C-alpha cells in the first residue's frame, strides 16, 4: 500500500475567522449524498475490522463494535491476530488510538502520538478528541477515549473526515490533494451566532434573529429543566444545555448533520423543525415549544442514558408532554383505533427512523408519535418509571423486556392492545 501524501488544505477557516459578513452554509462544500465514502471501503471483499486488545474486554467497547458486526461480510480480528498479509487488506480500525500497539502499520493519515493523535499536522491531545477518516482501503474511528469514538460512530459520516472535540463536531473536510478543503464549524458559529447564557441553557442565536425575542422568553425555557427533573425523578444536568437557534432550516441541517432526515437538497426557508445532535439542541427559529421538546431529550439522555430506539426516546417525551392531561391520551387513542391492524413489533424492537417515519400517518404526521406515548404510558403505569428507565438503556429490547418485565416483546404488545388499544 502506498503511503498517503498529505495535501495542502484550502483553509476556509482562516477566511471565516476574519469575516464579518454572515456566512451562507449553502455556499460551503456539500456533503456526500451518494454513499461513496462508505462504498469505496465496503465494496471491497475480504475487509477486516481491527479491534483493540487493550479494550477487548470492556463492555462499552463490545457494545459499540457489535453494531458493525451485524454485517456478516465484515470479519473482526484483534490487532494481535493480524498477519502481515492482513495489513494489505482493507481495514476498519476501530477504538481509541492508545489501544493499538503498532498503529504505524496501518499507514493512515491519523498518527499516534505520546499524548493523543495527530491529523493533517495538527495535534489532538484532549481526552474527548476523536476523528473519523476514510480512504478507499482504510476506515478509521479513533480518538483519545471511547466517548469520541462512540460519538463518531453514532452519526452519519458524509465527509471524508470529521473531527470531534468536547462533545461537538469541530471540523469537516476532504484530504485528497485535488479536492482538499477544511470547514471549521466553530469559526462559522462564532461568526454567525451570538451567545446568550441563561440559568440552564447556553444559546447560540443566529445574528439574523432578534435577540430581544429570545431574552424575554428566558424564564419560560429555563423552567423546563426543573419541571422535567421533578416530574420524571431524574437528576438535573450539571452543565448548561447547548442550544442552537438557527435562522433557517439549511443551517440546522448543516450543523446538526440532519441530512438523512431532511434531504440533501435546499430546504424551503419557512420549514421549521428541531432535533438533538451530540447532546446539543438545534431549532429553526426561536420557539419555546421546540426548545422545550428538544430540551427534554437532552436532559433525559444526560440523566438516564442514550438509546438509539426512536420509539422509546420519542415515547417518553410524549408521556412527559401529556402530563396529567388524560384528554390528550384519549384523543390519540381514538385516532389510533383506525390502525388496529398495524404491526408495531419493529417499532418496539428496532425503533429505527425508517420504521418510525415510514409507517402509517395521520394529517401527514407518523402515528408512531402518539402510539409511542401511549405505549410508554402503559409501561410506566403498569411497572413504574424506574423499571422503564432500566429497560430504556438496554439496546436489545427483546432482552430488555424479558429482563425487566419478565415478558417477551410479543406478550407485552398483546397486553398493550388488550388493555389500551382495544378498550
Secondary structure as the mmCIF struct_conf table of DSSP 4:
data_model
#
loop_
_struct_conf.conf_type_id
_struct_conf.id
_struct_conf.beg_label_comp_id
_struct_conf.beg_label_asym_id
_struct_conf.beg_label_seq_id
_struct_conf.end_label_comp_id
_struct_conf.end_label_asym_id
_struct_conf.end_label_seq_id
HELX_LH_PP_P HELX_LH_PP_P1 UNK A 2 UNK A 9
STRN STRN1 UNK A 11 UNK A 11
HELX_RH_AL_P HELX_RH_AL_P1 UNK A 12 UNK A 16
TURN_TY1_P TURN_TY1_P1 UNK A 17 UNK A 18
BEND BEND1 UNK A 21 UNK A 21
HELX_LH_PP_P HELX_LH_PP_P2 UNK A 22 UNK A 24
HELX_RH_3T_P HELX_RH_3T_P1 UNK A 25 UNK A 27
BEND BEND2 UNK A 28 UNK A 28
HELX_LH_PP_P HELX_LH_PP_P3 UNK A 29 UNK A 32
BEND BEND3 UNK A 34 UNK A 34
HELX_RH_AL_P HELX_RH_AL_P2 UNK A 36 UNK A 42
TURN_TY1_P TURN_TY1_P2 UNK A 43 UNK A 43
BEND BEND4 UNK A 44 UNK A 44
TURN_TY1_P TURN_TY1_P3 UNK A 45 UNK A 46
STRN STRN2 UNK A 48 UNK A 51
BEND BEND5 UNK A 53 UNK A 53
TURN_TY1_P TURN_TY1_P4 UNK A 54 UNK A 57
HELX_RH_AL_P HELX_RH_AL_P3 UNK A 59 UNK A 68
TURN_TY1_P TURN_TY1_P5 UNK A 69 UNK A 70
BEND BEND6 UNK A 71 UNK A 71
TURN_TY1_P TURN_TY1_P6 UNK A 72 UNK A 73
STRN STRN3 UNK A 75 UNK A 78
HELX_RH_3T_P HELX_RH_3T_P2 UNK A 79 UNK A 81
TURN_TY1_P TURN_TY1_P7 UNK A 84 UNK A 85
HELX_RH_3T_P HELX_RH_3T_P3 UNK A 86 UNK A 88
BEND BEND7 UNK A 89 UNK A 89
STRN STRN4 UNK A 91 UNK A 94
BEND BEND8 UNK A 95 UNK A 95
HELX_RH_3T_P HELX_RH_3T_P4 UNK A 97 UNK A 99
BEND BEND9 UNK A 101 UNK A 101
HELX_RH_3T_P HELX_RH_3T_P5 UNK A 103 UNK A 106
BEND BEND10 UNK A 109 UNK A 109
STRN STRN5 UNK A 110 UNK A 113
TURN_TY1_P TURN_TY1_P8 UNK A 114 UNK A 115
STRN STRN6 UNK A 116 UNK A 119
TURN_TY1_P TURN_TY1_P9 UNK A 120 UNK A 121
STRN STRN7 UNK A 122 UNK A 124
TURN_TY1_P TURN_TY1_P10 UNK A 127 UNK A 128
STRN STRN8 UNK A 130 UNK A 135
TURN_TY1_P TURN_TY1_P11 UNK A 136 UNK A 137
STRN STRN9 UNK A 138 UNK A 143
BEND BEND11 UNK A 144 UNK A 145
HELX_RH_AL_P HELX_RH_AL_P4 UNK A 146 UNK A 153
TURN_TY1_P TURN_TY1_P12 UNK A 154 UNK A 154
BEND BEND12 UNK A 155 UNK A 155
BEND BEND13 UNK A 159 UNK A 160
STRN STRN10 UNK A 161 UNK A 164
BEND BEND14 UNK A 166 UNK A 168
STRN STRN11 UNK A 169 UNK A 174
BEND BEND15 UNK A 176 UNK A 176
TURN_TY1_P TURN_TY1_P13 UNK A 177 UNK A 179
STRN STRN12 UNK A 181 UNK A 184
HELX_RH_AL_P HELX_RH_AL_P5 UNK A 185 UNK A 192
STRN STRN13 UNK A 193 UNK A 197
BEND BEND16 UNK A 199 UNK A 200
STRN STRN14 UNK A 201 UNK A 206
TURN_TY1_P TURN_TY1_P14 UNK A 207 UNK A 208
BEND BEND17 UNK A 209 UNK A 209
HELX_RH_AL_P HELX_RH_AL_P6 UNK A 211 UNK A 215
TURN_TY1_P TURN_TY1_P15 UNK A 216 UNK A 217
HELX_RH_AL_P HELX_RH_AL_P7 UNK A 218 UNK A 232
TURN_TY1_P TURN_TY1_P16 UNK A 233 UNK A 233
HELX_LH_PP_P HELX_LH_PP_P4 UNK A 235 UNK A 237
BEND BEND18 UNK A 238 UNK A 239
HELX_LH_PP_P HELX_LH_PP_P5 UNK A 240 UNK A 240
STRN STRN15 UNK A 241 UNK A 246
BEND BEND19 UNK A 247 UNK A 248
HELX_RH_AL_P HELX_RH_AL_P8 UNK A 249 UNK A 255
TURN_TY1_P TURN_TY1_P17 UNK A 256 UNK A 257
HELX_RH_AL_P HELX_RH_AL_P9 UNK A 259 UNK A 262
BEND BEND20 UNK A 264 UNK A 265
HELX_LH_PP_P HELX_LH_PP_P6 UNK A 266 UNK A 268
TURN_TY1_P TURN_TY1_P18 UNK A 269 UNK A 270
STRN STRN16 UNK A 274 UNK A 277
TURN_TY1_P TURN_TY1_P19 UNK A 278 UNK A 279
STRN STRN17 UNK A 280 UNK A 284
BEND BEND21 UNK A 285 UNK A 285
HELX_RH_AL_P HELX_RH_AL_P10 UNK A 288 UNK A 303
TURN_TY1_P TURN_TY1_P20 UNK A 304 UNK A 304
BEND BEND22 UNK A 308 UNK A 308
HELX_RH_AL_P HELX_RH_AL_P11 UNK A 310 UNK A 322
TURN_TY1_P TURN_TY1_P21 UNK A 323 UNK A 324
HELX_RH_AL_P HELX_RH_AL_P12 UNK A 326 UNK A 336
HELX_RH_3T_P HELX_RH_3T_P6 UNK A 337 UNK A 339
TURN_TY1_P TURN_TY1_P22 UNK A 340 UNK A 341
HELX_RH_AL_P HELX_RH_AL_P13 UNK A 345 UNK A 349
TURN_TY1_P TURN_TY1_P23 UNK A 350 UNK A 350
HELX_RH_AL_P HELX_RH_AL_P14 UNK A 353 UNK A 358
BEND BEND23 UNK A 359 UNK A 359
STRN STRN18 UNK A 361 UNK A 362
TURN_TY1_P TURN_TY1_P24 UNK A 363 UNK A 364
STRN STRN19 UNK A 365 UNK A 366
TURN_TY1_P TURN_TY1_P25 UNK A 367 UNK A 367
HELX_RH_AL_P HELX_RH_AL_P15 UNK A 368 UNK A 383
HELX_RH_AL_P HELX_RH_AL_P16 UNK A 385 UNK A 392
TURN_TY1_P TURN_TY1_P26 UNK A 393 UNK A 393
BEND BEND24 UNK A 395 UNK A 395
HELX_RH_AL_P HELX_RH_AL_P17 UNK A 397 UNK A 400
HELX_RH_PI_P HELX_RH_PI_P1 UNK A 401 UNK A 405
BEND BEND25 UNK A 406 UNK A 407
HELX_RH_AL_P HELX_RH_AL_P18 UNK A 409 UNK A 416
HELX_RH_PI_P HELX_RH_PI_P2 UNK A 417 UNK A 421
TURN_TY1_P TURN_TY1_P27 UNK A 422 UNK A 422
#
